[in-house]
Structures are given as structure tokens and as C-alpha cells.
Amino acid sequence: MPFESLTAVRSDSILGLATAFLQDKAAGKIDLTVGVYRDDRGQTPVMSAVAEAERAIIAAQTTKSYLPPIGLPGYRSRIRRLVLGDLDDELADRTGVLQTTGGCGALRIGAELFARAQPGKPVYLSDPTWGNHHGLMSGAGLRIRTYPYFDLSVHALRLDETLDCLKNAPEGSLVVLQASCHNPTGADPDTDAWTAILDMVERRGHLPFFDLAYQGLGQGLQEDSLPLRMAARRLRNFLVAVSCSKNFGLYRERCGALLMVAEDGGQRGVLESQVKHIARGMYSMAASHGALIVDRVLSDSILRNGWRRELAGMSRRLAGLRTGLAEAMGERRPDLDFSWIDRQQGLFLLLGIEPAAVDRLREENHIYMIRDGRINVAGLNRSNLATFADALAPLL
């Protein structure tokens, strides 16, 4: 029997909890697990600009033939501009773009590209980081190391320790940096901290690999891509994994991109040929639907402005939930400081509670979160925030 040596693999903990939540029959249950945006009714909506673009695409569609392996030209160009802003001719010529199967596809192909170029060199991930980073990087054969990032006891960055680790990392390592709305902490470097990090990366010859999964859900589209634009002004090489899941609400369409900033146009062509070869061996051809939607939204001024307003509203809602949670917890536990909740941004935060307390919240209060205490803030709303705060306060 060819498969008799295999055993079942444990299910992803987040997806397993989401399944358990669906099976829970309790009224008033709260799901803070999977990292998707939800509105005040607990729904993950289709954005109006996306729905309008999709209708127009379907109405005009005359073929289901393949896209070019590297992806849709208009989509690639507009994603590059969305991420890096208006590029001068020299930087535009140096920046290659591959349309990918979501942000995960971009991360994996970027890791494969680095492994080809620098065999044996390690990749550094933040501690903590999004759990799937480990699988995506190790799946490409990279040796994973971590750099200290977040001090849970004071809910603040460990910048000095980050810099010290990168200083002592093998020269030319791959360093994954979450550009904004850090998952799982919600804590991002400020401009001075980014300057220090990029200084160290440049000094040690590391290759930064920015994960841009939440552009627009923090301070804004431009603000959330600030470290990338800082890198573009000073570094000759870096990678960017882009996801359209969160800011366009295209989760199931698996729409993303890998940006490759190269030494010059000639090297850009080499990198594009390499990633097309990698993609060909993984999934062969680019998917069309999500990219067509994004391309249409970004190319139509009315749809683009409507999308920007919707995205800004989502960001404001997340910020309001953070403020509301900080205030609610402060009322229930005036002995503790919760201002850090309001200072952070994006979908996620780490509560700093023990796994046993997480289990108790699930078993006694029907509140679901992963066991490290990370919650998706968007799972809160006007009807459940007080309930959540009441249940959490005694456990801190």
C-alpha cells in the first residue's frame, strides 16, 4: 500500500475552532477566531465597488481562456502603483510583479525564489507572527529563525532586541517584515523604528520580504505602505507579498501579487522569468476573476473612490471597536491600563491571557479565540462588546 506510512495531520487550530463555533448552538456566542473583516451584524460583506465591478465583468465576458502566466497586465501595473505609489521611471523599470494565488501564494513563491538564489541562507520571522508564515517558509526548504518583536507583559515592541538579532543574523538572510497591522499583535513600528530596522537590514545585506496583507485597514492606504516606500528610496532589492483578501474583501477569490524590486531592469527580467517558472511548477497559470475585479475597481475613478470610502469606513470601525474595548475594560478593571488596545491597529490584538483562561471563555461563555489569546477585533460589535468585556475582566 503506497500510503500506509502516512498518519492524519492535525487540523489547523484556527479552522478547527471556527468549525466548533458553527456547531455551538448557544445564543449569543462570539467568534473572534478567523481573521476576516466583519460588519456590525457579524457579516463579511461584499464591498459595493467589488459587486458593481463583478457584474460588469460577467456581463462583458466572452472567454474563459488562460491569462498570461505572469498575470493580467493592468492588474499588475495598478497593484504596483497602489503599493509603492507613483514610481519614477528608474524604479518602475526595476520592479517586477507576478500575479499570485493570494498573499500566501506570493509568500511561498518569494520564499522559493530566495531559496534558489541563496541556498542555505535562513529566513527570520517575528516572534510572534502569523502561524502560516512558518509553513509557507519551511515548505520552500528555508531554515526558520525568529527575531524578538513584542513584549506581551507591557504590550510594546522589543525594538532593541529586534535590531540586535538582525545585527547578529548571518549576512544576507531573508527577513519577513509585516508592513502594517501586525498579525497577531496589532503593534507596528513607527517611522523612527522603521528607519532603524531598514538601517540594520541595509548594513547587514539582508533581503527584506514585506508582507502587506492589510493595506488600508490601519491608518490608510498610503500610511500602511510607508515602510515599503521608505525601502524603495534606499534599498536596491526587496520583496513584497500583497493580498487583496482584506482590503477588497476577496477572500475566496485568492487574489494577490509578488513585487520584486531588483538592481536594474535586466535583473527584474531575470526575476520575473524565475517566478513564472516557479508558478508554472506549482499551479501553472494565473487565476482571473479576482484580478479582473481589482483591475476594474482601480481603473475606474468612480469605483475606485467608492472603494476607498468603503475601506476607510472599515478602518474607522476597527479603530472604534478598539476604543470601545479599551474603555469597557478600563471601566471593569480600573486597576489596569488598556490604552495599548487603542494605540494598536488592524484586526488583531493579543490579550495576554493563559490558554486555560481561553478554554474557560469558550466552555463557560461560548467565546471563541485561539489559545495564544489572539482575537479578531472585527468579531466584536455593539451587541456583544459588553458581554465580552464582562467575561474577560475577571481573567486578567
GUKOLFI-808988 format. One record per residue (C-alpha): residue number from 0; x, y, z. Coordinates in steps of 0.2 Angstrom, whole numbers, plus 5000, padded with zeros to 4 digits. Each point is the difference from the previous one (the first is absolute). Example, Ala and Ser with C-alpha at 12.3 -4.5 7.8 and 13.67 -1.06 7.14 Angstrom:
! GUKOLFI-808988
<atom nr="0" u="5062" v="4978" w="5039"/>
<atom nr="1" u="5006" v="5017" w="4997"/>
//
This chain:
! GUKOLFI-808988
<atom nr="0" u="5000" v="5000" w="5000"/>
<atom nr="1" u="5008" v="5016" w="4995"/>
<atom nr="2" u="4993" v="5011" w="5014"/>
<atom nr="3" u="5001" v="4988" w="5015"/>
<atom nr="4" u="5014" v="5010" w="5007"/>
<atom nr="5" u="4990" v="5016" w="5001"/>
<atom nr="6" u="4990" v="5006" w="5016"/>
<atom nr="7" u="4986" v="5013" w="5001"/>
<atom nr="8" u="5007" v="5018" w="5002"/>
<atom nr="9" u="4992" v="5010" w="5014"/>
<atom nr="10" u="4988" v="5013" w="4993"/>
<atom nr="11" u="5005" v="5019" w="5000"/>
<atom nr="12" u="4995" v="5006" w="5018"/>
<atom nr="13" u="4991" v="5016" w="4993"/>
<atom nr="14" u="4990" v="4990" w="4988"/>
<atom nr="15" u="4996" v="4987" w="5013"/>
<atom nr="16" u="4993" v="5013" w="5011"/>
<atom nr="17" u="4990" v="5008" w="4987"/>
<atom nr="18" u="4992" v="4983" w="4997"/>
<atom nr="19" u="4996" v="4998" w="5018"/>
<atom nr="20" u="4992" v="5017" w="5001"/>
<atom nr="21" u="4988" v="4996" w="4985"/>
<atom nr="22" u="4995" v="4984" w="5010"/>
<atom nr="23" u="4997" v="5010" w="5016"/>
<atom nr="24" u="4981" v="5002" w="5002"/>
<atom nr="25" u="5002" v="5013" w="5014"/>
<atom nr="26" u="4991" v="5017" w="4997"/>
<atom nr="27" u="5012" v="5015" w="5002"/>
<atom nr="28" u="5016" v="4990" w="4995"/>
<atom nr="29" u="5014" v="5011" w="4995"/>
<atom nr="30" u="5013" v="4995" w="4986"/>
<atom nr="31" u="5017" v="5009" w="5001"/>
<atom nr="32" u="5010" v="4987" w="4991"/>
<atom nr="33" u="5002" v="5001" w="4981"/>
<atom nr="34" u="5008" v="5016" w="4994"/>
<atom nr="35" u="4986" v="5007" w="4989"/>
<atom nr="36" u="4992" v="5017" w="5000"/>
<atom nr="37" u="4982" v="5000" w="5007"/>
<atom nr="38" u="4987" v="5014" w="5001"/>
<atom nr="39" u="4989" v="5004" w="5015"/>
<atom nr="40" u="4988" v="4986" w="4995"/>
<atom nr="41" u="5015" v="4987" w="5001"/>
<atom nr="42" u="5000" v="4999" w="4981"/>
<atom nr="43" u="5015" v="5000" w="4988"/>
<atom nr="44" u="4992" v="5011" w="4986"/>
<atom nr="45" u="5003" v="5001" w="4982"/>
<atom nr="46" u="5006" v="5018" w="4997"/>
<atom nr="47" u="4989" v="5010" w="4989"/>
<atom nr="48" u="5014" v="5005" w="4988"/>
<atom nr="49" u="5005" v="4982" w="4999"/>
<atom nr="50" u="4982" v="4994" w="4996"/>
<atom nr="51" u="4997" v="5014" w="4987"/>
<atom nr="52" u="5017" v="4995" w="4991"/>
<atom nr="53" u="4996" v="4982" w="5001"/>
<atom nr="54" u="4983" v="5002" w="4991"/>
<atom nr="55" u="5008" v="5010" w="4986"/>
<atom nr="56" u="5014" v="4987" w="4998"/>
<atom nr="57" u="4987" v="4986" w="4999"/>
<atom nr="58" u="4989" v="5009" w="4988"/>
<atom nr="59" u="5014" v="5004" w="4988"/>
<atom nr="60" u="5010" v="4984" w="5001"/>
<atom nr="61" u="5002" v="4990" w="4984"/>
<atom nr="62" u="5013" v="4987" w="5004"/>
<atom nr="63" u="5007" v="4990" w="5014"/>
<atom nr="64" u="5017" v="4997" w="4992"/>
<atom nr="65" u="5016" v="5001" w="5010"/>
<atom nr="66" u="5008" v="5016" w="5006"/>
<atom nr="67" u="5019" v="5002" w="4997"/>
<atom nr="68" u="5010" v="4990" w="5012"/>
<atom nr="69" u="5006" v="5016" w="5009"/>
<atom nr="70" u="4982" v="5007" w="5001"/>
<atom nr="71" u="4989" v="5014" w="4994"/>
<atom nr="72" u="5011" v="5015" w="4994"/>
<atom nr="73" u="4988" v="5013" w="5006"/>
<atom nr="74" u="4998" v="4992" w="5017"/>
<atom nr="75" u="5019" v="4998" w="5002"/>
<atom nr="76" u="5003" v="5018" w="4996"/>
<atom nr="77" u="4986" v="5007" w="5011"/>
<atom nr="78" u="5005" v="4989" w="5015"/>
<atom nr="79" u="5018" v="5007" w="4998"/>
<atom nr="80" u="4994" v="5018" w="5001"/>
<atom nr="81" u="4988" v="4996" w="5014"/>
<atom nr="82" u="5014" v="4993" w="5011"/>
<atom nr="83" u="5015" v="5011" w="4995"/>
<atom nr="84" u="4991" v="5016" w="4994"/>
<atom nr="85" u="5005" v="5010" w="4985"/>
<atom nr="86" u="5017" v="4992" w="4995"/>
<atom nr="87" u="5014" v="5009" w="4990"/>
<atom nr="88" u="5005" v="4992" w="4984"/>
<atom nr="89" u="5015" v="4992" w="5008"/>
<atom nr="90" u="4991" v="4992" w="5014"/>
<atom nr="91" u="4986" v="4994" w="4989"/>
<atom nr="92" u="5012" v="4992" w="4988"/>
<atom nr="93" u="5008" v="4991" w="5015"/>
<atom nr="94" u="4983" v="4993" w="5007"/>
<atom nr="95" u="4993" v="4984" w="4994"/>
<atom nr="96" u="4983" v="4994" w="5005"/>
<atom nr="97" u="4993" v="4982" w="4999"/>
<atom nr="98" u="4981" v="4997" w="5003"/>
<atom nr="99" u="4998" v="4987" w="5013"/>
<atom nr="100" u="4988" v="4989" w="5009"/>
<atom nr="101" u="4997" v="5011" w="5014"/>
<atom nr="102" u="5012" v="5007" w="5012"/>
<atom nr="103" u="5005" v="4982" w="5005"/>
<atom nr="104" u="5005" v="4996" w="4982"/>
<atom nr="105" u="5011" v="5016" w="5000"/>
<atom nr="106" u="5008" v="4995" w="5016"/>
<atom nr="107" u="5004" v="4983" w="4994"/>
<atom nr="108" u="5006" v="5004" w="4983"/>
<atom nr="109" u="5011" v="5014" w="5008"/>
<atom nr="110" u="5007" v="4987" w="5012"/>
<atom nr="111" u="5004" v="4988" w="4985"/>
<atom nr="112" u="5008" v="5014" w="4991"/>
<atom nr="113" u="5012" v="5004" w="5015"/>
<atom nr="114" u="5004" v="4982" w="5002"/>
<atom nr="115" u="5005" v="4999" w="4982"/>
<atom nr="116" u="5011" v="5015" w="5001"/>
<atom nr="117" u="5007" v="4998" w="5017"/>
<atom nr="118" u="5000" v="4981" w="5005"/>
<atom nr="119" u="5003" v="4997" w="5018"/>
<atom nr="120" u="4997" v="5017" w="5006"/>
<atom nr="121" u="4986" v="5001" w="5014"/>
<atom nr="122" u="4984" v="5010" w="5001"/>
<atom nr="123" u="4996" v="5011" w="5015"/>
<atom nr="124" u="4982" v="5001" w="5006"/>
<atom nr="125" u="4994" v="5012" w="5014"/>
<atom nr="126" u="4996" v="4992" w="5017"/>
<atom nr="127" u="4985" v="4999" w="5000"/>
<atom nr="128" u="4994" v="4999" w="4982"/>
<atom nr="129" u="4985" v="4994" w="4990"/>
<atom nr="130" u="5001" v="4981" w="5002"/>
<atom nr="131" u="4999" v="4996" w="4981"/>
<atom nr="132" u="5017" v="5009" w="4997"/>
<atom nr="133" u="5009" v="4985" w="5007"/>
<atom nr="134" u="4992" v="4988" w="4989"/>
<atom nr="135" u="5002" v="5011" w="4984"/>
<atom nr="136" u="5018" v="5003" w="5004"/>
<atom nr="137" u="5005" v="4982" w="5005"/>
<atom nr="138" u="4990" v="4993" w="4985"/>
<atom nr="139" u="5013" v="5009" w="4989"/>
<atom nr="140" u="5014" v="4991" w="5009"/>
<atom nr="141" u="5006" v="5016" w="5010"/>
<atom nr="142" u="5007" v="4998" w="5018"/>
<atom nr="143" u="4989" v="5011" w="5011"/>
<atom nr="144" u="5007" v="5011" w="5014"/>
<atom nr="145" u="4991" v="5013" w="5010"/>
<atom nr="146" u="5003" v="5018" w="5006"/>
<atom nr="147" u="4993" v="5007" w="5016"/>
<atom nr="148" u="4986" v="5012" w="4995"/>
<atom nr="149" u="4987" v="5002" w="5014"/>
<atom nr="150" u="5000" v="5001" w="5019"/>
<atom nr="151" u="4983" v="4993" w="5006"/>
<atom nr="152" u="5003" v="5006" w="5018"/>
<atom nr="153" u="5000" v="5018" w="4995"/>
<atom nr="154" u="4991" v="4999" w="4983"/>
<atom nr="155" u="5015" v="5008" w="4990"/>
<atom nr="156" u="5013" v="4997" w="4987"/>
<atom nr="157" u="5017" v="4993" w="5005"/>
<atom nr="158" u="5009" v="5011" w="4987"/>
<atom nr="159" u="5017" v="4999" w="5008"/>
<atom nr="160" u="4999" v="4981" w="5001"/>
<atom nr="161" u="4994" v="5000" w="4982"/>
<atom nr="162" u="5014" v="5010" w="4994"/>
<atom nr="163" u="5013" v="4990" w="5010"/>
<atom nr="164" u="4993" v="4984" w="4992"/>
<atom nr="165" u="5001" v="5006" w="4982"/>
<atom nr="166" u="5018" v="5007" w="5004"/>
<atom nr="167" u="5006" v="4982" w="5005"/>
<atom nr="168" u="4990" v="4991" w="4986"/>
<atom nr="169" u="5010" v="4992" w="4986"/>
<atom nr="170" u="5003" v="5014" w="4987"/>
<atom nr="171" u="4988" v="4999" w="4986"/>
<atom nr="172" u="4986" v="4991" w="5009"/>
<atom nr="173" u="4982" v="5002" w="4995"/>
<atom nr="174" u="4990" v="5010" w="5012"/>
<atom nr="175" u="4981" v="5000" w="5000"/>
<atom nr="176" u="4993" v="5017" w="5006"/>
<atom nr="177" u="4981" v="5003" w="5002"/>
<atom nr="178" u="4997" v="5017" w="4992"/>
<atom nr="179" u="4985" v="5005" w="5011"/>
<atom nr="180" u="4987" v="4993" w="5011"/>
<atom nr="181" u="5011" v="4987" w="5007"/>
<atom nr="182" u="4993" v="4983" w="5002"/>
<atom nr="183" u="4997" v="4995" w="5014"/>
<atom nr="184" u="5005" v="5015" w="5011"/>
<atom nr="185" u="4993" v="5015" w="4991"/>
<atom nr="186" u="5016" v="5009" w="5005"/>
<atom nr="187" u="5010" v="5008" w="4986"/>
<atom nr="188" u="5017" v="5010" w="4999"/>
<atom nr="189" u="4998" v="5019" w="4999"/>
<atom nr="190" u="5010" v="5009" w="4987"/>
<atom nr="191" u="5016" v="5002" w="5011"/>
<atom nr="192" u="4999" v="4981" w="5004"/>
<atom nr="193" u="4998" v="4996" w="4981"/>
<atom nr="194" u="5015" v="5011" w="4996"/>
<atom nr="195" u="5011" v="4990" w="5013"/>
<atom nr="196" u="4994" v="4983" w="4994"/>
<atom nr="197" u="5004" v="5005" w="4981"/>
<atom nr="198" u="5017" v="5007" w="5006"/>
<atom nr="199" u="5004" v="4983" w="5007"/>
<atom nr="200" u="4993" v="4990" w="4986"/>
<atom nr="201" u="5010" v="5011" w="4988"/>
<atom nr="202" u="5016" v="4999" w="5010"/>
<atom nr="203" u="4999" v="4981" w="5001"/>
<atom nr="204" u="4995" v="4997" w="4982"/>
<atom nr="205" u="4984" v="4991" w="5005"/>
<atom nr="206" u="4986" v="4998" w="4988"/>
<atom nr="207" u="4984" v="5007" w="5007"/>
<atom nr="208" u="4984" v="4991" w="4995"/>
<atom nr="209" u="4985" v="5012" w="5005"/>
<atom nr="210" u="4983" v="4991" w="5003"/>
<atom nr="211" u="4987" v="5013" w="4995"/>
<atom nr="212" u="4984" v="4991" w="5005"/>
<atom nr="213" u="4990" v="5014" w="5007"/>
<atom nr="214" u="5003" v="5016" w="4990"/>
<atom nr="215" u="4987" v="5013" w="5004"/>
<atom nr="216" u="4993" v="4992" w="5016"/>
<atom nr="217" u="5012" v="5009" w="5011"/>
<atom nr="218" u="5004" v="5019" w="4998"/>
<atom nr="219" u="4996" v="5000" w="4981"/>
<atom nr="220" u="5006" v="4994" w="4983"/>
<atom nr="221" u="5015" v="5011" w="5000"/>
<atom nr="222" u="5005" v="4999" w="5018"/>
<atom nr="223" u="4999" v="4981" w="5001"/>
<atom nr="224" u="5012" v="4999" w="4985"/>
<atom nr="225" u="5012" v="5012" w="5008"/>
<atom nr="226" u="5014" v="4988" w="5004"/>
<atom nr="227" u="5000" v="4994" w="4982"/>
<atom nr="228" u="5002" v="5017" w="4993"/>
<atom nr="229" u="5014" v="5003" w="5012"/>
<atom nr="230" u="5008" v="4984" w="4994"/>
<atom nr="231" u="4998" v="5006" w="4982"/>
<atom nr="232" u="5010" v="5016" w="5003"/>
<atom nr="233" u="5015" v="4991" w="5008"/>
<atom nr="234" u="5001" v="4981" w="4995"/>
<atom nr="235" u="5004" v="4992" w="4984"/>
<atom nr="236" u="4991" v="4984" w="5003"/>
<atom nr="237" u="4985" v="4995" w="5010"/>
<atom nr="238" u="4984" v="4989" w="4998"/>
<atom nr="239" u="4982" v="5004" w="5004"/>
<atom nr="240" u="4986" v="4987" w="5002"/>
<atom nr="241" u="4983" v="5009" w="4997"/>
<atom nr="242" u="4983" v="4993" w="5004"/>
<atom nr="243" u="4983" v="5007" w="4994"/>
<atom nr="244" u="4991" v="4989" w="5012"/>
<atom nr="245" u="4997" v="5013" w="5014"/>
<atom nr="246" u="5000" v="5017" w="4991"/>
<atom nr="247" u="4989" v="4994" w="4986"/>
<atom nr="248" u="4990" v="4987" w="5009"/>
<atom nr="249" u="5006" v="4987" w="4987"/>
<atom nr="250" u="5004" v="4986" w="5012"/>
<atom nr="251" u="4994" v="4985" w="4990"/>
<atom nr="252" u="5006" v="5007" w="4984"/>
<atom nr="253" u="5018" v="4998" w="5005"/>
<atom nr="254" u="5007" v="5016" w="4992"/>
<atom nr="255" u="5017" v="5006" w="5004"/>
<atom nr="256" u="5017" v="5005" w="4993"/>
<atom nr="257" u="5019" v="4999" w="5002"/>
<atom nr="258" u="5010" v="5016" w="4997"/>
<atom nr="259" u="5018" v="4998" w="4997"/>
<atom nr="260" u="5011" v="5015" w="5001"/>
<atom nr="261" u="5016" v="4996" w="4991"/>
<atom nr="262" u="5017" v="5008" w="4996"/>
<atom nr="263" u="4995" v="5006" w="4983"/>
<atom nr="264" u="4988" v="4996" w="4986"/>
<atom nr="265" u="5011" v="4985" w="4994"/>
<atom nr="266" u="5000" v="4992" w="5017"/>
<atom nr="267" u="4981" v="5003" w="5001"/>
<atom nr="268" u="4998" v="4990" w="4984"/>
<atom nr="269" u="5010" v="4986" w="5007"/>
<atom nr="270" u="4989" v="5000" w="5016"/>
<atom nr="271" u="4984" v="5000" w="4991"/>
<atom nr="272" u="5006" v="4985" w="4989"/>
<atom nr="273" u="5004" v="4991" w="5016"/>
<atom nr="274" u="4984" v="5003" w="5009"/>
<atom nr="275" u="4990" v="4995" w="4985"/>
<atom nr="276" u="5010" v="4984" w="4999"/>
<atom nr="277" u="4996" v="4997" w="5019"/>
<atom nr="278" u="4981" v="5003" w="4997"/>
<atom nr="279" u="5000" v="4989" w="4985"/>
<atom nr="280" u="5006" v="4986" w="5011"/>
<atom nr="281" u="4987" v="5003" w="5014"/>
<atom nr="282" u="4984" v="5005" w="4992"/>
<atom nr="283" u="5004" v="5004" w="4982"/>
<atom nr="284" u="4990" v="5015" w="4995"/>
<atom nr="285" u="4993" v="5016" w="5009"/>
<atom nr="286" u="4982" v="5000" w="5005"/>
<atom nr="287" u="4989" v="5014" w="4993"/>
<atom nr="288" u="4985" v="5005" w="5009"/>
<atom nr="289" u="5007" v="5009" w="5015"/>
<atom nr="290" u="5013" v="5009" w="4990"/>
<atom nr="291" u="4987" v="5006" w="4988"/>
<atom nr="292" u="4990" v="5007" w="5014"/>
<atom nr="293" u="5014" v="5009" w="5008"/>
<atom nr="294" u="5006" v="5006" w="4983"/>
<atom nr="295" u="4983" v="5007" w="4996"/>
<atom nr="296" u="4998" v="5009" w="5017"/>
<atom nr="297" u="5017" v="5008" w="4999"/>
<atom nr="298" u="4998" v="5005" w="4982"/>
<atom nr="299" u="4983" v="5008" w="5002"/>
<atom nr="300" u="5000" v="5017" w="5009"/>
<atom nr="301" u="4982" v="4998" w="5007"/>
<atom nr="302" u="5003" v="4982" w="5006"/>
<atom nr="303" u="5017" v="5004" w="5007"/>
<atom nr="304" u="4994" v="5015" w="5010"/>
<atom nr="305" u="4985" v="4990" w="5006"/>
<atom nr="306" u="5012" v="4986" w="5005"/>
<atom nr="307" u="5011" v="5012" w="5009"/>
<atom nr="308" u="4985" v="5006" w="5010"/>
<atom nr="309" u="4994" v="4983" w="5005"/>
<atom nr="310" u="5018" v="4995" w="5005"/>
<atom nr="311" u="5002" v="5016" w="5011"/>
<atom nr="312" u="4983" v="4995" w="5008"/>
<atom nr="313" u="5006" v="4983" w="5004"/>
<atom nr="314" u="5016" v="5007" w="5008"/>
<atom nr="315" u="4990" v="5013" w="5010"/>
<atom nr="316" u="4989" v="4986" w="5007"/>
<atom nr="317" u="5015" v="4990" w="5005"/>
<atom nr="318" u="5008" v="5015" w="5009"/>
<atom nr="319" u="4983" v="5003" w="5008"/>
<atom nr="320" u="4999" v="4983" w="5007"/>
<atom nr="321" u="5017" v="5001" w="5007"/>
<atom nr="322" u="4995" v="5016" w="5009"/>
<atom nr="323" u="4984" v="4992" w="5006"/>
<atom nr="324" u="5009" v="4985" w="5007"/>
<atom nr="325" u="5014" v="5010" w="5008"/>
<atom nr="326" u="4986" v="5011" w="5009"/>
<atom nr="327" u="4990" v="4985" w="5005"/>
<atom nr="328" u="5014" v="4991" w="5007"/>
<atom nr="329" u="5006" v="5015" w="5009"/>
<atom nr="330" u="4983" v="5002" w="5008"/>
<atom nr="331" u="5000" v="4982" w="5006"/>
<atom nr="332" u="5019" v="4999" w="5005"/>
<atom nr="333" u="5005" v="5018" w="5005"/>
<atom nr="334" u="5015" v="4993" w="5008"/>
<atom nr="335" u="5007" v="4995" w="4983"/>
<atom nr="336" u="5006" v="5011" w="4985"/>
<atom nr="337" u="4991" v="4995" w="4983"/>
<atom nr="338" u="5006" v="5015" w="4990"/>
<atom nr="339" u="5011" v="4989" w="4990"/>
<atom nr="340" u="4984" v="4992" w="4992"/>
<atom nr="341" u="4997" v="5018" w="4993"/>
<atom nr="342" u="5018" v="5003" w="4994"/>
<atom nr="343" u="5000" v="4984" w="4989"/>
<atom nr="344" u="4992" v="4998" w="4984"/>
<atom nr="345" u="4992" v="4987" w="4988"/>
<atom nr="346" u="4990" v="4984" w="5003"/>
<atom nr="347" u="5010" v="4992" w="5014"/>
<atom nr="348" u="5006" v="5002" w="5018"/>
<atom nr="349" u="5008" v="4988" w="5013"/>
<atom nr="350" u="4991" v="5001" w="5016"/>
<atom nr="351" u="5014" v="4992" w="5010"/>
<atom nr="352" u="4989" v="4987" w="5009"/>
<atom nr="353" u="5004" v="4982" w="5003"/>
<atom nr="354" u="4994" v="4985" w="4989"/>
<atom nr="355" u="4990" v="4994" w="5015"/>
<atom nr="356" u="4991" v="5017" w="5001"/>
<atom nr="357" u="4996" v="4999" w="4981"/>
<atom nr="358" u="4993" v="4982" w="5003"/>
<atom nr="359" u="4989" v="5007" w="5014"/>
<atom nr="360" u="4993" v="5014" w="4989"/>
<atom nr="361" u="4996" v="4987" w="4987"/>
<atom nr="362" u="4992" v="4987" w="5011"/>
<atom nr="363" u="4991" v="5012" w="5012"/>
<atom nr="364" u="4996" v="5015" w="4989"/>
<atom nr="365" u="5000" v="4993" w="4983"/>
<atom nr="366" u="5014" v="5013" w="4995"/>
<atom nr="367" u="5012" v="4993" w="4987"/>
<atom nr="368" u="5018" v="5005" w="4997"/>
<atom nr="369" u="5016" v="4991" w="4997"/>
<atom nr="370" u="5010" v="4994" w="5015"/>
<atom nr="371" u="5014" v="5013" w="4999"/>
<atom nr="372" u="4986" v="5013" w="5005"/>
<atom nr="373" u="5000" v="5008" w="4982"/>
<atom nr="374" u="4983" v="5008" w="4996"/>
<atom nr="375" u="4993" v="5006" w="4984"/>
<atom nr="376" u="4993" v="5017" w="5005"/>
<atom nr="377" u="4988" v="5001" w="4986"/>
<atom nr="378" u="4990" v="4985" w="5008"/>
<atom nr="379" u="4994" v="5013" w="5013"/>
<atom nr="380" u="4986" v="5011" w="4998"/>
<atom nr="381" u="4987" v="5011" w="5009"/>
<atom nr="382" u="4990" v="4985" w="5006"/>
<atom nr="383" u="5014" v="4990" w="5007"/>
<atom nr="384" u="5014" v="5011" w="5005"/>
<atom nr="385" u="4994" v="5002" w="5018"/>
<atom nr="386" u="4997" v="4982" w="5002"/>
<atom nr="387" u="5017" v="4996" w="4994"/>
<atom nr="388" u="5008" v="5013" w="5012"/>
<atom nr="389" u="4990" v="4993" w="5015"/>
<atom nr="390" u="5006" v="4983" w="4996"/>
<atom nr="391" u="5018" v="5005" w="4998"/>
<atom nr="392" u="5002" v="5012" w="5014"/>
<atom nr="393" u="5001" v="4987" w="5014"/>
<atom nr="394" u="5014" v="4990" w="4991"/>
<atom nr="395" u="5013" v="5014" w="4999"/>
//
